[in-house]
Every structure is written in C-alpha cells, then in structure tokens.
C-alpha cells in the first residue's frame, strides 16, 4: 500500500535506506549508510514530499521528491523486483512535466531501472560526501 509518510515511519525508513544502499555494494566505509540514513531522515525527509510503501505494517520502500527532483527512492532488497519502486515512482511523479535525479554510476541496477522508465543520462559529477562518481538523469513528459 502506498501512503503519505508519517513521523512514526522514521526508524523503518532509516532501515530501508541503509539496507537498500548497502545491497548495492558501493565503495564507501562500512557504516557510511547507517550514519547517512540519520541525515536522510533528519534533513531530506523534512524538505520533501514523501510517500512510503507499507507491507504488513512495515515500511518497505520510500520516495522523496522536492519540486521536480527525486531526492531518493529506496526499497528493501527483499522487495526488489516486485514493482514497488515503479509504483512509488508513478505515485509521486504522475503530475510532473520533468523529473531529475542523481544516481551513483556504479549502481547499474538503479540506472537500468530509471532508463526503463524513460530517464536519460544528461550529465555526470562526483558526490562530495562519498567521492563516488554519479550520473544526472532526466525524464521529460511529452504533452
């Protein structure tokens, strides 16, 4: 079930964020995403519109958007390939004319996910926090 974020979801969201990122096996220090999950829930969540996917009263996925930018889309690895990411993306962005995001260039799974949903790589950079390269991606809805 997709629903709006509630304050009581914060602990589950930290878990989803950490496990989802760790499953990608990015080249960062071992507890980076545990620490960064706290920053995500204390800062990013506060300035975004957030939708969560709930399964058996536990949050298993979240999407956070600010204006036309996807700040994060995370799903617990046990729930990958079940349509949750697509459902979250569609629910949060149906009315948007253009969407942008950044994705680590080593995260082939996420790049493929977004490409299949109409996003194109439009640029690249290096994340200041992780020192990892990323791609900028954009999707434009045709009117």
KACOR-V318503 format. One record per residue. N is the residue number from 1. SS is DSSP state (2 for helix, 1 for strand, 0 for the rest). PHI is phi in whole degrees, -180 to 180 (* if undefined). PSI is psi in whole degrees, -180 to 180 (999 if undefined). Layout:
n:N ss:SS phi:PHI psi:PSI
n:N ss:SS phi:PHI psi:PSI
This chain:
n:1 ss:0 phi:* psi:129
n:2 ss:1 phi:-92 psi:133
n:3 ss:1 phi:-151 psi:170
n:4 ss:1 phi:-70 psi:149
n:5 ss:0 phi:-62 psi:144
n:6 ss:0 phi:-126 psi:152
n:7 ss:2 phi:-54 psi:-35
n:8 ss:2 phi:-68 psi:-9
n:9 ss:2 phi:-83 psi:-11
n:10 ss:2 phi:-55 psi:-45
n:11 ss:2 phi:-63 psi:-45
n:12 ss:2 phi:-61 psi:-39
n:13 ss:2 phi:-66 psi:-40
n:14 ss:2 phi:-58 psi:-42
n:15 ss:2 phi:-65 psi:-46
n:16 ss:2 phi:-60 psi:-47
n:17 ss:2 phi:-59 psi:-51
n:18 ss:2 phi:-65 psi:-50
n:19 ss:2 phi:-66 psi:-39
n:20 ss:2 phi:-63 psi:-47
n:21 ss:2 phi:-68 psi:-43
n:22 ss:2 phi:-63 psi:-32
n:23 ss:2 phi:-67 psi:-19
n:24 ss:0 phi:-80 psi:-17
n:25 ss:0 phi:60 psi:53
n:26 ss:0 phi:-79 psi:156
n:27 ss:0 phi:-83 psi:75
n:28 ss:0 phi:-132 psi:166
n:29 ss:0 phi:-60 psi:152
n:30 ss:0 phi:-57 psi:-34
n:31 ss:0 phi:-107 psi:17
n:32 ss:2 phi:-56 psi:-49
n:33 ss:2 phi:-74 psi:-21
n:34 ss:2 phi:-68 psi:-46
n:35 ss:2 phi:-67 psi:-45
n:36 ss:2 phi:-69 psi:-26
n:37 ss:2 phi:-61 psi:-36
n:38 ss:2 phi:-67 psi:-39
n:39 ss:2 phi:-66 psi:-41
n:40 ss:2 phi:-59 psi:-46
n:41 ss:2 phi:-76 psi:-26
n:42 ss:2 phi:-90 psi:-25
n:43 ss:2 phi:-114 psi:-60
n:44 ss:2 phi:-61 psi:-48
n:45 ss:2 phi:-57 psi:-37
n:46 ss:2 phi:-68 psi:-26
n:47 ss:2 phi:-108 psi:10
n:48 ss:0 phi:-121 psi:164
n:49 ss:1 phi:-88 psi:127
n:50 ss:1 phi:-124 psi:133
n:51 ss:1 phi:-121 psi:144
n:52 ss:1 phi:-123 psi:157
n:53 ss:1 phi:-108 psi:126
n:54 ss:1 phi:-112 psi:136
n:55 ss:1 phi:-133 psi:122
n:56 ss:0 phi:50 psi:48
n:57 ss:0 phi:64 psi:19
n:58 ss:1 phi:-124 psi:141
n:59 ss:1 phi:-75 psi:125
n:60 ss:1 phi:-116 psi:-6
n:61 ss:1 phi:-162 psi:156
n:62 ss:1 phi:-149 psi:146
n:63 ss:1 phi:-129 psi:136
n:64 ss:1 phi:-124 psi:124
n:65 ss:1 phi:-127 psi:142
n:66 ss:1 phi:-125 psi:119
n:67 ss:0 phi:54 psi:-117
n:68 ss:0 phi:-109 psi:33
n:69 ss:1 phi:-127 psi:130
n:70 ss:1 phi:-88 psi:110
n:71 ss:1 phi:-78 psi:-27
n:72 ss:1 phi:-176 psi:143
n:73 ss:1 phi:-138 psi:114
n:74 ss:1 phi:-134 psi:137
n:75 ss:1 phi:-133 psi:138
n:76 ss:0 phi:-56 psi:136
n:77 ss:2 phi:-54 psi:-35
n:78 ss:2 phi:-64 psi:-15
n:79 ss:2 phi:-112 psi:10
n:80 ss:0 phi:-66 psi:153
n:81 ss:0 phi:65 psi:28
n:82 ss:0 phi:-119 psi:9
n:83 ss:0 phi:86 psi:2
n:84 ss:2 phi:-67 psi:-45
n:85 ss:2 phi:-60 psi:-43
n:86 ss:2 phi:-64 psi:-43
n:87 ss:2 phi:-63 psi:-44
n:88 ss:2 phi:-62 psi:-47
n:89 ss:2 phi:-59 psi:-48
n:90 ss:2 phi:-64 psi:-41
n:91 ss:2 phi:-65 psi:-40
n:92 ss:2 phi:-82 psi:-22
n:93 ss:2 phi:-124 psi:9
n:94 ss:0 phi:-56 psi:-36
n:95 ss:0 phi:-91 psi:-4
n:96 ss:0 phi:-81 psi:139
n:97 ss:0 phi:-84 psi:-31
n:98 ss:1 phi:-144 psi:143
n:99 ss:1 phi:-132 psi:140
n:100 ss:1 phi:-131 psi:159
n:101 ss:1 phi:-165 psi:169
n:102 ss:1 phi:-121 psi:142
n:103 ss:1 phi:-140 psi:136
n:104 ss:1 phi:-58 psi:135
n:105 ss:0 phi:-66 psi:-20
n:106 ss:0 phi:-83 psi:-7
n:107 ss:0 phi:-91 psi:72
n:108 ss:2 phi:-58 psi:-37
n:109 ss:2 phi:-58 psi:-48
n:110 ss:2 phi:-68 psi:-40
n:111 ss:2 phi:-60 psi:-47
n:112 ss:2 phi:-61 psi:-42
n:113 ss:2 phi:-56 psi:-52
n:114 ss:2 phi:-69 psi:-39
n:115 ss:2 phi:-60 psi:-42
n:116 ss:2 phi:-64 psi:-19
n:117 ss:0 phi:-106 psi:18
n:118 ss:0 phi:94 psi:7
n:119 ss:0 phi:-84 psi:147
n:120 ss:1 phi:-124 psi:148
n:121 ss:1 phi:-76 psi:128
n:122 ss:1 phi:-121 psi:-6
n:123 ss:1 phi:-177 psi:-178
n:124 ss:1 phi:-152 psi:167
n:125 ss:1 phi:-169 psi:-170
n:126 ss:1 phi:-129 psi:128
n:127 ss:0 phi:-67 psi:130
n:128 ss:0 phi:-70 psi:-31
n:129 ss:0 phi:-79 psi:-38
n:130 ss:0 phi:-107 psi:-17
n:131 ss:0 phi:66 psi:21
n:132 ss:0 phi:-98 psi:144
n:133 ss:1 phi:-71 psi:149
n:134 ss:1 phi:-138 psi:163
n:135 ss:1 phi:-108 psi:145
n:136 ss:1 phi:-94 psi:134
n:137 ss:1 phi:-127 psi:152
n:138 ss:1 phi:-144 psi:146
n:139 ss:1 phi:-128 psi:129
n:140 ss:1 phi:-114 psi:126
n:141 ss:0 phi:-84 psi:128
n:142 ss:0 phi:-78 psi:136
n:143 ss:0 phi:-87 psi:999
